[in-house]
Amino acid sequence: MMNARWDYGEAVRLIRNVRNDGTYPGLDPGAPLVRRGSVGYVVDVGTFLQDQIIYSVNFLDEGKIVGCREEELIGAEEPWTPSRFEFRDKVRAGHQIAVAGEVLVPLGSLGEVIKVIRDAPSGVAYHIHFDCLPGRLLQIPEPLLEAADSKESSDATSLS
């Protein structure tokens, strides 16, 4: 039997957004279930395909009990750095981005978050693949990015 990291009643924090994989009743597959950063309590521990521990976590604020893999959770008291964006989110360059004086990413260019770096020296940063730079990843600090298609985009521009 595998060793579970958390036991019944322990508080855990979700570190990735969780969407419906088709097993949550009443919502379409792909619909958001619980947002990263939410804290819940382990109500059951089981396995999937005999090699993955799955925790049933009761997220009281959301009113949902959701199955989570171990790598999607940290202890509720562990350090957590919130981020505006997550893996696969679409973003826009809020500023033009230049390297050695050469503009690689014009203002407003569309990109996609490939990785969130929560422990970057200057705060949260992201590995971004911009459409205008096929095959290249750039590490971009959070303040240089805007949401591609939400109200947050217009809010971000007024702050810069």
Residue frames relative to the residue before (quaternion, step in Angstrom):
aa qw qx qy qz dx dy dz
M 1.0000 0.0000 0.0000 0.0000 0.00 0.00 0.00
M 0.4630 -0.6780 0.5006 0.2744 3.56 -1.01 0.82
N 0.4375 -0.6803 0.5224 0.2699 3.55 -1.21 0.52
A 0.2974 -0.7464 0.5720 0.1649 3.55 -0.72 1.10
R 0.4612 -0.6890 0.4909 0.2676 3.57 -1.01 0.84
W 0.7861 0.2077 -0.1023 0.5730 3.60 1.06 -0.78
D 0.2827 -0.7515 0.5779 0.1458 3.51 -1.23 0.60
Y 0.7537 -0.3843 0.2914 0.4465 3.55 -1.36 0.15
G 0.8217 0.2646 -0.2016 0.4628 3.57 -0.98 0.89
E 0.5635 0.6144 -0.3996 0.3813 3.60 1.19 -0.28
A 0.4295 -0.6935 0.5239 0.2451 3.56 -1.12 0.79
V 0.0179 -0.7929 0.6082 -0.0310 3.57 -0.91 1.00
R 0.2918 -0.7328 0.5885 0.1776 3.56 -1.27 0.51
L 0.3937 -0.7048 0.5480 0.2191 3.53 -1.01 0.91
I 0.1878 -0.8164 0.5374 0.0974 3.62 -0.73 0.99
R 0.7272 0.2765 -0.2291 0.5851 3.61 1.28 0.11
N 0.5294 -0.5761 0.4960 0.3766 3.57 -1.15 0.51
V 0.1887 -0.7757 0.5924 0.1087 3.58 -0.99 0.83
R 0.1372 -0.7802 0.6090 0.0388 3.52 -0.91 1.08
N 0.6155 -0.5534 0.4135 0.3795 3.53 -1.26 0.43
D 0.2474 -0.7731 0.5693 0.1302 3.57 -0.73 1.10
G 0.6759 -0.4667 0.2833 0.4951 3.57 1.30 0.21
T 0.6550 0.5241 -0.3134 0.4451 3.59 1.26 -0.21
Y 0.6112 0.5288 -0.3695 0.4586 3.62 1.21 -0.16
P 0.3822 -0.7719 0.4568 0.2224 3.61 -0.50 1.15
G 0.8074 0.3337 -0.2347 0.4262 3.53 -1.20 0.65
L 0.7290 0.3272 -0.2359 0.5531 3.61 1.23 -0.03
D 0.5477 -0.6219 0.4506 0.3322 3.55 -1.12 0.68
P 0.5769 -0.5499 0.4554 0.3967 3.59 -1.15 0.52
G 0.7643 0.3221 -0.2663 0.4911 3.57 -0.95 0.93
A 0.5210 0.6354 -0.4232 0.3818 3.60 1.23 -0.28
P 0.5209 -0.6385 0.4553 0.3372 3.61 -0.99 0.77
L 0.2188 -0.7777 0.5773 0.1182 3.58 -1.02 0.84
V 0.7955 -0.0895 0.1229 0.5865 3.58 0.65 -1.17
R 0.3857 -0.7424 0.5092 0.2019 3.56 -0.90 0.99
R 0.6033 -0.5579 0.4337 0.3698 3.55 -1.16 0.72
G 0.7184 0.4015 -0.3244 0.4663 3.55 -1.10 0.77
S 0.5542 0.6132 -0.3985 0.3975 3.61 1.20 -0.39
V 0.2768 -0.7469 0.5856 0.1505 3.55 -1.14 0.76
G 0.0307 0.7848 -0.6174 0.0442 3.54 -1.02 0.90
Y 0.4359 -0.6887 0.5261 0.2427 3.53 -1.36 0.02
V 0.4766 -0.6732 0.4899 0.2822 3.56 -0.90 0.98
V 0.0818 -0.8058 0.5859 0.0263 3.59 -0.79 1.06
D 0.7918 0.0145 -0.0286 0.6100 3.60 1.27 -0.20
V 0.1543 -0.7558 0.6291 0.0960 3.55 -1.21 0.59
G 0.0939 0.7976 -0.5884 0.0937 3.56 -0.79 1.03
T 0.4093 -0.6830 0.5319 0.2882 3.56 -1.28 -0.23
F 0.2038 -0.7314 0.6383 0.1267 3.50 -1.34 0.46
L 0.8436 -0.0063 -0.0526 0.5343 3.57 -0.82 1.04
Q 0.5904 -0.6458 0.3195 0.3637 3.56 1.17 0.73
D 0.7606 0.3633 -0.2274 0.4876 3.63 1.17 -0.01
Q 0.7073 0.3714 -0.2705 0.5372 3.61 1.22 0.12
I 0.3197 -0.7125 0.5886 0.2091 3.56 -0.95 0.90
I 0.0960 -0.7746 0.6244 0.0313 3.55 -0.95 0.98
Y 0.1969 -0.7715 0.5985 0.0887 3.54 -0.86 1.04
S 0.2599 -0.6908 0.6456 0.1961 3.56 -1.01 0.83
V 0.0576 -0.8195 0.5690 -0.0361 3.55 -0.54 1.24
N 0.2679 -0.7548 0.5825 0.1386 3.54 -0.85 1.05
F 0.1326 -0.7695 0.6235 0.0391 3.56 -0.53 1.26
L 0.2998 -0.8171 0.4670 0.1561 3.56 -0.01 1.36
D 0.6654 0.5142 -0.3193 0.4370 3.62 0.89 -0.88
E 0.7165 0.4195 -0.2385 0.5038 3.59 1.09 -0.72
G 0.3576 -0.7524 0.4805 0.2742 3.59 1.25 -0.36
K 0.6016 0.5506 -0.3536 0.4582 3.58 1.11 0.68
I 0.2034 -0.7057 0.6603 0.1565 3.52 -1.26 0.64
V 0.0250 -0.8272 0.5555 -0.0813 3.55 -0.53 1.26
G 0.4163 -0.6821 0.5437 0.2565 3.56 -1.10 0.74
C 0.0346 -0.8088 0.5863 -0.0303 3.58 -0.78 1.06
R 0.4077 -0.6718 0.5581 0.2665 3.55 -1.11 0.73
E 0.6603 -0.5383 0.3482 0.3911 3.56 -1.18 0.60
E 0.6918 0.4928 -0.2953 0.4376 3.61 0.93 -0.86
E 0.6160 0.5343 -0.3538 0.4582 3.61 1.27 -0.08
L 0.7230 0.4308 -0.2100 0.4975 3.58 1.30 -0.19
I 0.0510 -0.7195 0.6862 0.0944 3.50 -1.39 0.43
G 0.6276 -0.5004 0.4076 0.4353 3.59 -1.23 0.22
A 0.5910 -0.6160 0.3894 0.3458 3.58 -1.00 0.81
E 0.7080 0.4556 -0.2588 0.4735 3.60 1.12 -0.63
E 0.5002 0.6527 -0.4343 0.3676 3.61 1.25 -0.16
P 0.6190 -0.5506 0.3923 0.3997 3.60 -1.14 0.56
W 0.0165 -0.7907 0.6110 -0.0350 3.56 -0.97 0.90
T 0.1213 -0.7776 0.6149 0.0508 3.55 -0.86 1.01
P 0.3105 -0.7638 0.5295 0.1996 3.60 -0.43 1.13
S 0.1344 -0.7753 0.6111 0.0856 3.56 -1.21 0.53
R 0.5404 -0.6253 0.4514 0.3365 3.58 -1.17 0.57
F 0.7983 0.2334 -0.0931 0.5473 3.56 1.05 -0.78
E 0.2037 -0.7628 0.6051 0.1028 3.53 -1.29 0.40
F 0.7483 -0.3758 0.3045 0.4539 3.55 -1.36 0.24
R 0.8409 0.1677 -0.1915 0.4777 3.57 -0.99 1.06
D 0.4629 0.6550 -0.4811 0.3539 3.63 1.17 0.00
K 0.3843 -0.6907 0.5660 0.2341 3.55 -1.16 0.72
V 0.0415 -0.8038 0.5929 -0.0270 3.55 -0.91 0.99
R 0.2615 -0.7126 0.6201 0.1984 3.54 -1.39 0.21
A 0.5009 -0.6051 0.5174 0.3395 3.54 -1.21 0.57
G 0.2874 -0.7755 0.5434 0.1435 3.57 -0.69 1.13
H 0.7378 0.1738 -0.1156 0.6419 3.56 1.39 -0.17
Q 0.5078 -0.5793 0.4889 0.4093 3.58 -1.14 0.28
I 0.2445 -0.7796 0.5655 0.1121 3.55 -1.04 0.81
A 0.0455 -0.8098 0.5839 -0.0349 3.53 -0.67 1.19
V 0.1377 -0.7442 0.6470 0.0925 3.53 -1.21 0.65
A 0.8338 -0.0444 -0.0336 0.5492 3.60 -0.73 1.12
G 0.7431 -0.4355 0.2203 0.4580 3.56 0.95 0.92
E 0.6435 0.4972 -0.3320 0.4781 3.61 1.22 -0.20
V 0.3660 -0.7249 0.5392 0.2233 3.59 -0.76 1.07
L 0.1615 -0.8025 0.5714 0.0583 3.55 -0.56 1.21
V 0.7909 0.1627 -0.0551 0.5873 3.56 1.09 -0.80
P 0.2888 -0.7698 0.5433 0.1695 3.60 -0.44 1.17
L 0.6603 -0.4920 0.3976 0.4048 3.56 -1.26 0.52
G 0.8169 0.2667 -0.1992 0.4710 3.59 -0.96 0.91
S 0.4358 0.7065 -0.4648 0.3080 3.61 1.24 -0.08
L 0.4196 -0.7071 0.5197 0.2323 3.55 -1.08 0.82
G 0.0486 0.7906 -0.6092 0.0391 3.55 -1.12 0.75
E 0.3101 -0.7257 0.5813 0.1983 3.52 -1.36 0.05
V 0.4544 -0.6725 0.5166 0.2728 3.56 -1.02 0.88
I 0.1835 -0.7807 0.5925 0.0760 3.55 -0.80 1.09
K 0.7975 -0.0455 0.0508 0.5994 3.58 1.09 -0.71
V 0.2950 -0.7167 0.6035 0.1872 3.57 -1.16 0.71
I 0.1280 -0.7715 0.6207 0.0561 3.58 -0.89 1.00
R 0.1691 -0.8395 0.5130 0.0587 3.56 -0.15 1.32
D 0.7443 0.3958 -0.2208 0.4905 3.60 1.19 -0.43
A 0.2545 0.7623 -0.5490 0.2296 3.60 1.11 0.62
P 0.6238 -0.5925 0.3533 0.3674 3.63 -1.01 0.76
S 0.7689 0.3430 -0.1994 0.5014 3.62 0.98 -0.73
G 0.7189 -0.3726 0.2409 0.5351 3.62 1.20 0.39
V 0.7730 -0.3489 0.2400 0.4723 3.56 -1.30 -0.12
A 0.0124 0.7675 -0.6400 0.0347 3.55 -1.02 0.91
Y 0.2678 -0.7697 0.5654 0.1273 3.55 -1.29 0.27
H 0.3395 -0.6287 0.6377 0.2877 3.51 -1.29 0.43
I 0.0553 -0.8158 0.5745 -0.0381 3.56 -0.62 1.21
H 0.1932 -0.7134 0.6590 0.1393 3.51 -1.13 0.78
F 0.1627 -0.7888 0.5887 0.0695 3.57 -0.54 1.20
D 0.5754 -0.6112 0.4279 0.3349 3.58 -1.02 0.85
C 0.6810 0.5057 -0.2861 0.4457 3.59 1.07 -0.75
L 0.7342 0.3286 -0.2048 0.5578 3.64 1.29 -0.13
P 0.0976 -0.8357 0.5363 0.0673 3.62 0.49 1.09
G 0.8372 0.2285 -0.1695 0.4670 3.55 -0.98 0.88
R 0.6967 0.4291 -0.2848 0.4994 3.62 1.24 -0.02
L 0.2103 -0.7413 0.6240 0.1300 3.53 -1.14 0.74
L 0.1034 -0.7672 0.6288 0.0725 3.55 -1.08 0.74
Q 0.3343 -0.6938 0.5917 0.2383 3.57 -1.13 0.65
I 0.0449 -0.8255 0.5593 -0.0608 3.54 -0.51 1.27
P 0.4286 -0.6872 0.5192 0.2729 3.62 -0.87 0.93
E 0.6454 -0.5781 0.3532 0.3529 3.57 -1.06 0.83
P 0.6667 0.5251 -0.3449 0.4011 3.68 0.80 -0.80
L 0.6512 0.5258 -0.3235 0.4413 3.64 1.18 -0.38
L 0.6897 0.4781 -0.2660 0.4744 3.60 1.29 -0.10
E 0.1572 -0.7456 0.6400 0.0992 3.52 -1.31 0.55
A 0.5638 -0.5575 0.4672 0.3912 3.57 -1.23 0.39
A 0.4968 -0.6979 0.4336 0.2794 3.58 -0.91 0.90
D 0.8534 0.0639 0.0334 0.5163 3.58 0.87 -0.82
S 0.6084 0.5324 -0.3924 0.4387 3.57 0.74 0.95
K 0.7043 -0.4198 0.3587 0.4461 3.52 -1.38 0.05
E 0.5720 0.6122 -0.3781 0.3938 3.59 1.10 -0.71
S 0.5807 0.5964 -0.3714 0.4113 3.59 1.09 -0.68
S 0.7109 0.4323 -0.2804 0.4786 3.60 0.81 -0.94
D 0.5997 0.5474 -0.3643 0.4561 3.60 1.10 -0.60
A 0.6639 0.5270 -0.3085 0.4316 3.57 0.89 -0.96
T 0.6635 0.5103 -0.3353 0.4323 3.59 0.90 -0.82
S 0.6665 0.5000 -0.3280 0.4453 3.59 0.96 -0.72
L 0.6480 0.5190 -0.3219 0.4551 3.61 1.19 -0.40
S 0.6498 0.5593 -0.3416 0.3849 3.60 1.05 -0.63
